[in-house]
Structure formats: structure tokens, C-alpha cells
């Protein structure tokens, strides 16, 4: 097994989340907003979609070297599962569900004559003898079969927990939001299974310039989006929370220094900082080639530094919010009483200030996630984002700008990146609205 830097940080973040859940379970001030989230249909549906993305990202974060491989190849569990998609490449562009290349070529026929025609794909639709007449019918049959198998599998997986819960609590009422969750799991799981089933016979989202499957690229890009959104938050959060609370609570010269730091940082264009940091990483890796013998290790290091620099440049907004909230909280009666009784300042910060600003932290973290995913796409589009060898929606969009200018237009790479990114960002925004409504204390009485 091979553990990359981003893999280690991802699983560390998961352990932190599990520890936080264990610590907060049973807390009265947490149960009410969590119950409100659980009763919100749109929030739970968006959470299910996010969890599907997270599951794919986790499968792509377990890396190992293939058995019998003496080189430097490193693959993930997702790569192992999608081996046919990785290896069954074509010569160049092909449209979704096509059986021929997208452009005509001069072909030498069996009788020795030449013909200007569309060559057959090597893998896509190769099981068809007469693709012109059989293709649409075959796609429909296999699509229905894959959808039925996926739906059956999802229904079985969802029925088992429901039956167990019914046996344990026969009189329990079914949460209305639970029906939406079950329906979403069945729909998303069925459609996902159908696409995977069809991908064994066709390139469901076509192929790119070098003949690589676009569906595989879009799925692999999920991990990059999740890493950018989560690890950047992991970097940004401690600085924002610590500096914001200290500035608002102690005021004086501490407040002045912290304000000077984030004001100065905000005055520098973040694009320049990111570009300079990426350049430094590239120079370091060029001078220490013996430490980066694998392409995936080099790409992972660049992704890690991109998360670090994004975290360093994005903590200032949350810091301002926490400073303002702490300035208000320090004047509250319970904080003044604790100070009058001689309670240590560190204990006041941990017991009274930090818990009362956590709703702002939670809301900001969820809201910032979608903006960070979009930031990766923009940065990769201007070539200062992730490594060009890394699968990401930004790189797909960057490559698609040339494809959109050719004739005929190659539209499926851009469309695939847009649909996957749109789905993730939309689910994150809907869940963020639910979290904001649940944890905002001003809405507690509503």
C-alpha cells in the first residue's frame, strides 16, 4: 500500500470528524440543529448526493502498487475497479455511445482500395456486427438491464436497514425526509450502476484527443475537487479560528497585529501568491528528482501545495467574522461574570467563546467548500492549478477550450466536466443552506 500526502490528510480529516461526532453526541445544543437538518428534505437529499461523491473520492484515495509491477506505477482502488476504462482507449475523439471515430480518415479496404470514411472504434461497440442498425436498440436494452440491476441492488441495500429498524422499533414513525433519502439513494445508485454497466460496452461520454474515456476522467476528477475543498478547509480553519478569537477577545496590540496581517494578506492578489507558490514547488521538484520518481507523487505534491496556498489566502474572511462575533460575546454577562470570578482566560475562550462561534464556523466551512471547488477549475484553466497530469474538471475545461474551436465541435468533455461539477456544487450549496438555517441562532425560535 502507498500512502500519499493527500491520502494521509484525507483519512486524518475523517478521523477528526468521527472524533468530533463522538464528542458532540448527546449535546443538547447540537441535537436540535441536527434534528432540524434530518427533517429537511432538500438538505438530506443533497447530503446523499455529497456522500456518493465522497465515497468515490475515498475509493480513489487508497493507493497501492499493482502486484507483479516492477516499475513506479501507483493506482487506486477506483483505478483497479475501472481497469477496462483505463486500458480500453481509442485512437482519438469519439462521440458518446459512438462506434466510429469522430472524424473521417483514409481507410484501406480489404480489396486494396482506399475509402474516405469513419473508422470503427477498437473497443466501443465492438460486440456489434452491424452497428448502424443495432446500436440504438443495443444501448436501450443494456441501459434498461443496467438500470434494473442497479435498482434491485439499491432496493435490497435500503430494505435491510429498514427491516432491522422495524423489528427493533415497530411503533416508530417514519421520518418524512427518510422517504426522500431512500428515493435519492435508489435513483442515484441505479443511474450510476447503469452508466458503469454501459461503460463496459461503450464510451458513454465519448473519448478525448488521445482516445481516453471521458467518463473515467470525470469520475477521477471527483477526488481532486473534494481534496481542494476539504484539505484547504483543514489548513484555513485553525488560523481563522485562533486568530479571529484572539483578536476579538484580547483586543489591544494583539488585535492590531492580527488585523495588520490579514489586511496585508488581502492586499496581495491571491493569484500572484498561488502562481509564485506553484513555481517554487516546480523548482523544488526539478532540483530533487530522486524524491519524485513517480508521476502521481509529483502531481500529489503540487496538489498538496495548492491546498496549502489556497488555505493561507482564504482564512481572512472567516477570521473577520469570528473577530466581530467575539467582540460581541466578550461583553455578554456570562463572560463578564466568569472574568469577575477569576476564571482563567484560556478556560473562558474554550468553554464560553469557542462553542458560541461554532455556528459561524460550520456555516462558513460548508459555504466555502463549493467556492473552493470552483476555484480549482478557474486556476487550472489559467494553468496555475493542479498538475496537468492530474485528473480534474479544471484541466478538462482547459483542454476543451481548444476542442470547442475545432470543426466539428467536440462538446462532450466540457459538458461532462460541467455536469459533474455543477452537481457537486449544487448539492454543497443546498446542504450549506440547510446547515445555515439549522445552526443560525437567530432562527432558533422559528
C-alpha positions as CSV (number, residue, x, y, z in Angstrom):
1,X,0.0,0.0,0.0
2,X,1.2,3.5,-0.9
3,X,0.1,6.5,1.2
4,X,0.4,9.9,-0.5
5,X,0.4,13.1,1.4
6,X,-3.2,14.0,0.4
7,X,-4.3,10.5,1.3
8,X,-3.0,10.8,4.8
9,X,-4.6,14.2,5.3
10,X,-7.9,12.9,3.9
11,X,-8.1,10.0,6.3
12,X,-6.8,12.2,9.2
13,X,-9.7,14.5,8.5
14,X,-12.1,11.6,8.6
15,X,-10.8,10.5,12.0
16,X,-11.2,14.1,13.2
17,X,-14.8,14.1,12.0
18,X,-15.5,10.8,13.7
19,X,-13.9,12.1,16.9
20,X,-16.0,15.3,16.7
21,X,-19.2,13.3,16.2
22,X,-18.3,11.1,19.2
23,X,-17.6,14.2,21.3
24,X,-20.7,16.1,20.3
25,X,-23.2,13.2,20.5
26,X,-25.8,13.8,23.2
27,X,-25.1,17.5,23.4
28,X,-28.4,19.3,23.7
29,X,-27.3,22.4,21.8
30,X,-26.2,20.2,18.9
31,X,-29.1,17.8,18.8
32,X,-31.7,20.4,17.9
33,X,-30.0,21.7,14.7
34,X,-29.0,18.2,13.7
35,X,-32.6,17.1,14.1
36,X,-33.7,20.1,12.0
37,X,-31.2,19.0,9.3
38,X,-32.6,15.5,9.4
39,X,-36.1,16.7,8.9
40,X,-35.2,18.9,5.9
41,X,-35.9,17.0,2.6
42,X,-33.6,19.1,0.4
43,X,-30.8,19.0,2.9
44,X,-30.9,15.3,3.3
45,X,-31.2,14.7,-0.5
46,X,-28.2,17.0,-1.1
47,X,-26.3,15.2,1.7
48,X,-26.9,11.8,0.0
49,X,-25.5,13.2,-3.3
50,X,-22.5,14.5,-1.5
51,X,-21.9,11.2,0.2
52,X,-21.9,9.4,-3.2
53,X,-19.2,11.8,-4.3
54,X,-17.2,11.3,-1.1
55,X,-17.4,7.5,-1.5
56,X,-15.9,7.7,-5.0
57,X,-13.3,10.1,-3.6
58,X,-12.3,7.7,-0.8
59,X,-12.0,4.8,-3.2
60,X,-9.7,6.9,-5.3
61,X,-7.6,7.8,-2.2
62,X,-6.5,4.2,-1.4
63,X,-3.3,3.8,-3.5
64,X,-1.1,0.7,-4.0
65,X,1.3,-0.7,-6.5
66,X,-0.1,-3.5,-8.7
67,X,1.0,-7.0,-8.0
68,X,3.9,-8.0,-10.2
69,X,4.7,-4.4,-11.3
70,X,8.4,-3.7,-11.0
71,X,8.0,0.0,-12.1
72,X,6.8,3.1,-10.4
73,X,3.1,2.7,-11.3
74,X,0.7,3.6,-8.5
75,X,-3.0,3.0,-8.8
76,X,-6.0,3.4,-6.6
77,X,-8.9,1.1,-5.8
78,X,-11.0,3.1,-8.2
79,X,-8.4,2.6,-10.9
80,X,-8.4,-1.1,-10.2
81,X,-12.2,-1.3,-10.5
82,X,-12.2,0.8,-13.6
83,X,-9.3,-1.0,-15.3
84,X,-11.3,-1.6,-18.6
85,X,-11.9,2.2,-18.8
86,X,-8.3,2.9,-18.2
87,X,-6.9,0.4,-20.8
88,X,-9.6,0.4,-23.5
89,X,-8.5,3.6,-25.2
90,X,-9.2,4.6,-28.8
91,X,-7.1,6.4,-31.4
92,X,-8.6,9.9,-30.9
93,X,-12.0,11.6,-30.5
94,X,-15.2,9.6,-30.5
95,X,-18.7,10.9,-29.5
96,X,-20.7,9.4,-26.6
97,X,-22.0,5.9,-27.4
98,X,-20.4,6.1,-30.8
99,X,-19.0,3.0,-32.7
100,X,-16.8,5.1,-35.0
101,X,-14.2,7.8,-34.7
102,X,-15.5,11.4,-34.8
103,X,-13.5,12.3,-37.9
104,X,-13.2,10.6,-41.3
105,X,-9.9,9.1,-42.3
106,X,-8.5,7.5,-45.4
107,X,-9.0,3.8,-44.9
108,X,-7.6,0.9,-46.9
109,X,-10.3,-1.7,-47.6
110,X,-9.9,-5.5,-47.8
111,X,-9.8,-5.4,-51.6
112,X,-6.9,-2.9,-51.5
113,X,-9.0,0.1,-52.4
114,X,-9.0,3.4,-50.4
115,X,-12.1,4.9,-48.9
116,X,-12.7,8.2,-47.0
117,X,-14.9,7.0,-44.1
118,X,-15.3,6.9,-40.3
119,X,-13.1,4.1,-38.8
120,X,-14.6,1.6,-36.4
121,X,-13.6,2.0,-32.7
122,X,-11.4,-0.6,-31.3
123,X,-13.4,-1.1,-28.1
124,X,-16.6,1.0,-28.2
125,X,-19.4,-1.1,-29.7
126,X,-17.0,-3.9,-30.8
127,X,-19.6,-6.5,-29.9
128,X,-21.9,-5.3,-32.7
129,X,-21.8,-6.9,-36.1
130,X,-23.8,-4.2,-37.8
131,X,-23.6,-1.1,-35.6
132,X,-25.6,1.2,-37.9
133,X,-28.8,-0.9,-37.3
134,X,-28.0,-2.5,-33.9
135,X,-26.5,0.3,-31.9
136,X,-29.6,2.2,-30.6
137,X,-31.5,-1.0,-29.8
138,X,-28.5,-2.4,-28.0
139,X,-28.0,0.8,-26.0
140,X,-31.6,0.7,-24.9
141,X,-31.6,-2.9,-23.9
142,X,-28.4,-2.7,-22.0
143,X,-29.5,0.6,-20.4
144,X,-32.7,-1.0,-19.1
145,X,-30.9,-4.1,-17.9
146,X,-28.3,-2.0,-16.0
147,X,-31.0,0.3,-14.5
148,X,-33.0,-2.7,-13.4
149,X,-30.0,-4.4,-11.8
150,X,-28.9,-1.2,-10.1
151,X,-32.4,-0.5,-8.8
152,X,-32.7,-4.1,-7.5
153,X,-29.4,-3.8,-5.7
154,X,-30.2,-0.4,-4.2
155,X,-33.6,-1.6,-3.0
156,X,-32.1,-4.6,-1.3
157,X,-29.4,-2.4,0.4
158,X,-32.1,0.0,1.6
159,X,-34.6,-2.6,2.7
160,X,-32.3,-4.4,5.0
161,X,-31.7,-1.4,7.4
162,X,-35.4,-0.5,7.3
163,X,-36.4,-4.1,8.2
164,X,-33.9,-4.2,11.1
165,X,-35.2,-0.8,12.4
166,X,-38.8,-2.0,12.0
167,X,-38.1,-5.1,14.1
168,X,-36.3,-3.1,16.8
169,X,-38.8,-0.3,16.9
170,X,-42.1,-1.5,15.4
171,X,-44.1,1.6,16.7
172,X,-41.6,4.2,15.4
173,X,-42.8,6.8,13.0
174,X,-41.1,7.1,9.6
175,X,-39.4,10.4,9.1
176,X,-40.8,12.1,6.0
177,X,-37.3,13.1,4.9
178,X,-36.3,9.5,5.1
179,X,-38.5,8.7,2.1
180,X,-36.7,11.3,0.1
181,X,-33.3,9.9,1.2
182,X,-34.3,6.4,0.1
183,X,-35.6,7.6,-3.2
184,X,-32.4,9.6,-3.8
185,X,-30.2,6.6,-3.0
186,X,-32.2,4.3,-5.3
187,X,-32.2,6.8,-8.2
188,X,-28.5,7.8,-7.9
189,X,-27.3,4.3,-7.3
190,X,-29.4,2.9,-10.2
191,X,-28.3,5.6,-12.7
192,X,-24.7,5.2,-11.5
193,X,-24.8,1.4,-11.9
194,X,-26.4,1.7,-15.3
195,X,-23.6,4.1,-16.5
196,X,-21.0,1.7,-15.2
197,X,-22.7,-1.2,-16.9
198,X,-22.9,0.6,-20.2
199,X,-19.3,1.7,-20.0
200,X,-18.3,-2.0,-20.3
201,X,-19.6,-1.8,-23.9
202,X,-19.5,1.8,-25.0
203,X,-17.7,5.1,-24.2
204,X,-20.7,6.6,-22.5
205,X,-19.3,10.1,-22.5
206,X,-17.0,9.7,-25.6
207,X,-13.2,9.9,-25.7
208,X,-10.8,12.8,-25.8
209,X,-8.0,13.8,-28.2
210,X,-5.7,10.9,-27.2
211,X,-8.6,8.4,-27.0
212,X,-9.0,8.3,-23.2
213,X,-12.5,7.7,-21.9
214,X,-14.1,11.0,-20.7
215,X,-16.4,9.2,-18.2
216,X,-13.3,7.8,-16.5
217,X,-11.7,11.3,-16.5
218,X,-14.9,12.9,-14.9
219,X,-15.0,10.2,-12.2
220,X,-11.3,10.6,-11.4
221,X,-11.7,14.3,-11.1
222,X,-14.1,13.9,-8.2
223,X,-11.2,13.3,-5.8
224,X,-9.4,16.4,-6.9
225,X,-12.5,18.5,-6.3
226,X,-13.0,17.0,-2.8
227,X,-9.4,17.3,-1.9
228,X,-9.3,21.0,-2.8
229,X,-12.5,21.7,-0.9
230,X,-11.7,19.7,2.3
231,X,-7.9,20.0,2.7
232,X,-8.0,23.7,2.1
233,X,-10.5,24.0,4.8
234,X,-8.3,21.9,7.1
235,X,-5.5,24.4,6.5
236,X,-7.6,27.5,6.7
237,X,-9.7,26.7,9.8
238,X,-7.1,26.7,12.6
239,X,-5.7,30.0,11.5
240,X,-9.1,31.6,11.1
241,X,-10.5,30.3,14.4
242,X,-7.4,31.1,16.6
243,X,-6.6,34.5,15.1
244,X,-10.2,35.6,15.0
245,X,-11.0,34.7,18.6
246,X,-7.7,36.1,19.9
247,X,-8.2,39.4,18.1
248,X,-11.7,39.9,19.3
249,X,-11.2,38.7,22.9
250,X,-7.8,40.4,23.9
251,X,-8.1,43.5,21.6
252,X,-5.2,46.0,22.1
253,X,-1.9,45.2,20.3
254,X,-2.9,41.6,19.6
255,X,-5.9,42.8,17.7
256,X,-3.8,45.4,15.8
257,X,-1.1,42.8,14.8
258,X,-3.7,40.3,13.6
259,X,-5.6,42.9,11.7
260,X,-2.4,44.1,10.1
261,X,-1.6,40.5,9.0
262,X,-4.9,39.8,7.3
263,X,-5.2,43.3,5.8
264,X,-1.8,43.0,4.3
265,X,-2.5,39.5,3.0
266,X,-5.8,40.7,1.5
267,X,-4.0,43.5,-0.4
268,X,-1.9,41.0,-2.3
269,X,-3.7,39.4,-5.3
270,X,-4.2,35.7,-4.4
271,X,-3.5,34.7,-8.0
272,X,0.1,36.0,-7.7
273,X,0.6,34.1,-4.4
274,X,-0.7,30.9,-5.9
275,X,1.4,31.3,-9.1
276,X,4.6,32.0,-7.1
277,X,4.0,29.0,-4.8
278,X,3.4,26.6,-7.7
279,X,6.5,27.9,-9.3
280,X,8.5,27.3,-6.1
281,X,7.2,23.7,-5.9
282,X,8.1,23.0,-9.6
283,X,11.6,24.3,-9.0
284,X,12.0,22.2,-5.8
285,X,10.8,19.1,-7.6
286,X,13.1,19.8,-10.6
287,X,16.1,20.0,-8.2
288,X,15.1,16.9,-6.2
289,X,14.1,14.5,-9.0
290,X,15.2,11.5,-6.9
291,X,12.4,12.1,-4.4
292,X,9.7,12.2,-7.1
293,X,10.2,9.1,-9.2
294,X,6.5,8.7,-9.9
295,X,4.2,11.0,-11.9
296,X,1.4,10.6,-9.3
297,X,3.8,11.5,-6.5
298,X,4.8,14.7,-8.3
299,X,1.1,15.6,-9.0
300,X,0.1,14.8,-5.4
301,X,2.8,17.2,-4.1
302,X,1.6,20.0,-6.3
303,X,-2.0,19.4,-5.3
304,X,-0.9,19.5,-1.6
305,X,0.8,22.8,-2.0
306,X,-2.1,24.2,-3.9
307,X,-4.3,23.3,-1.0
308,X,-1.8,25.0,1.4
309,X,-1.6,28.2,-0.5
310,X,-5.4,28.4,-1.0
311,X,-5.8,27.8,2.7
312,X,-3.3,30.6,3.5
313,X,-5.1,33.0,1.3
314,X,-8.7,32.2,2.2
315,X,-8.7,32.3,6.0
316,X,-9.0,36.1,6.3
317,X,-12.8,36.3,5.6
318,X,-13.7,33.8,8.4
319,X,-11.2,35.5,10.7
320,X,-13.0,38.8,10.3
321,X,-16.4,37.2,11.1
322,X,-15.1,35.5,14.2
323,X,-13.3,38.6,15.4
324,X,-16.6,40.6,15.2
325,X,-18.6,37.9,16.9
326,X,-16.0,37.5,19.7
327,X,-16.1,41.3,20.3
328,X,-19.8,40.9,20.9
329,X,-19.5,37.8,23.1
330,X,-16.8,39.2,25.4
331,X,-19.3,41.8,26.6
332,X,-22.0,39.3,27.4
333,X,-23.0,38.9,31.1
334,X,-21.8,35.3,31.5
335,X,-18.3,36.1,30.1
336,X,-18.1,39.2,32.4
337,X,-19.2,37.1,35.4
338,X,-16.6,34.4,34.6
339,X,-13.9,37.1,34.5
340,X,-15.1,38.6,37.8
341,X,-14.9,35.2,39.4
342,X,-11.3,34.8,38.4
343,X,-11.7,32.1,35.7
344,X,-8.6,31.8,33.6
345,X,-8.8,33.4,30.2
346,X,-7.9,30.2,28.4
347,X,-10.9,28.4,30.0
348,X,-13.2,31.3,29.1
349,X,-12.1,31.0,25.5
350,X,-12.6,27.2,25.3
351,X,-15.8,27.0,27.4
352,X,-17.7,30.2,26.5
353,X,-16.3,31.8,23.4
354,X,-15.5,28.9,21.1
355,X,-18.8,27.0,21.4
356,X,-20.8,30.2,20.7
357,X,-18.9,30.9,17.4
358,X,-19.1,27.3,16.1
359,X,-22.3,28.0,14.2
360,X,-20.4,30.6,12.1
361,X,-17.5,28.2,11.6
362,X,-19.8,25.4,10.4
363,X,-21.8,27.7,8.1
364,X,-18.6,29.2,6.6
365,X,-17.0,25.9,6.0
366,X,-19.9,24.4,4.1
367,X,-20.4,27.6,2.1
368,X,-16.7,27.9,1.2
369,X,-16.5,24.3,0.0
370,X,-18.3,25.0,-3.3
371,X,-16.3,28.2,-3.9
372,X,-13.0,26.2,-3.5
373,X,-14.2,23.6,-6.0
374,X,-14.9,26.3,-8.5
375,X,-11.6,28.0,-7.7
376,X,-9.7,24.8,-8.8
377,X,-11.4,24.9,-12.1
378,X,-10.6,28.6,-12.7
379,X,-6.9,28.1,-11.6
380,X,-6.4,25.1,-13.8
381,X,-8.0,26.9,-16.7
382,X,-5.2,29.5,-16.5
383,X,-2.5,26.8,-15.9
384,X,-1.6,27.6,-12.3
385,X,-3.8,25.0,-10.7
386,X,-3.2,21.3,-10.3
387,X,-0.6,19.4,-12.3
388,X,-1.5,18.8,-16.0
389,X,-1.3,15.1,-15.4
390,X,-3.9,15.2,-12.6
391,X,-7.5,14.4,-13.5
392,X,-9.6,17.5,-12.6
393,X,-12.6,19.3,-14.0
394,X,-10.4,22.4,-14.4
395,X,-8.0,20.5,-16.7
396,X,-10.9,19.0,-18.6
397,X,-12.3,22.5,-19.2
398,X,-8.9,23.9,-20.1
399,X,-8.5,21.2,-22.7
400,X,-12.0,21.7,-24.0
401,X,-11.4,25.3,-25.0
402,X,-9.4,24.2,-28.0
403,X,-11.8,21.4,-28.8
404,X,-14.7,23.9,-28.9
405,X,-12.8,25.8,-31.7
406,X,-12.3,22.8,-34.0
407,X,-14.7,21.7,-36.7
408,X,-16.7,19.6,-35.9
409,X,-17.0,20.8,-32.3
410,X,-16.1,18.3,-29.6
411,X,-18.5,19.2,-26.9
412,X,-18.6,16.2,-24.5
413,X,-15.5,16.9,-22.5
414,X,-16.7,20.3,-21.5
415,X,-20.3,19.0,-20.9
416,X,-19.1,16.1,-18.7
417,X,-16.9,18.4,-16.5
418,X,-19.8,20.9,-16.3
419,X,-22.4,18.3,-15.3
420,X,-20.3,16.7,-12.6
421,X,-19.0,20.0,-11.1
422,X,-22.5,21.5,-11.3
423,X,-24.0,18.5,-9.4
424,X,-21.3,18.6,-6.7
425,X,-21.5,22.4,-6.2
426,X,-25.3,22.5,-6.3
427,X,-25.5,19.7,-3.6
428,X,-22.9,21.5,-1.5
429,X,-24.9,24.8,-1.8
430,X,-28.2,23.2,-0.9
431,X,-26.7,21.5,2.1
432,X,-25.0,24.7,3.1
433,X,-28.4,26.5,3.1
434,X,-29.8,23.7,5.4
435,X,-26.8,23.9,7.8
436,X,-27.1,27.7,7.9
437,X,-30.8,27.6,8.7
438,X,-30.3,24.9,11.4
439,X,-27.3,26.4,13.2
440,X,-28.1,30.1,12.9
441,X,-29.1,31.0,16.5
442,X,-31.3,33.9,15.2
443,X,-33.6,31.2,13.6
444,X,-33.7,29.0,16.6
445,X,-37.1,30.2,17.7
446,X,-38.6,29.8,14.2
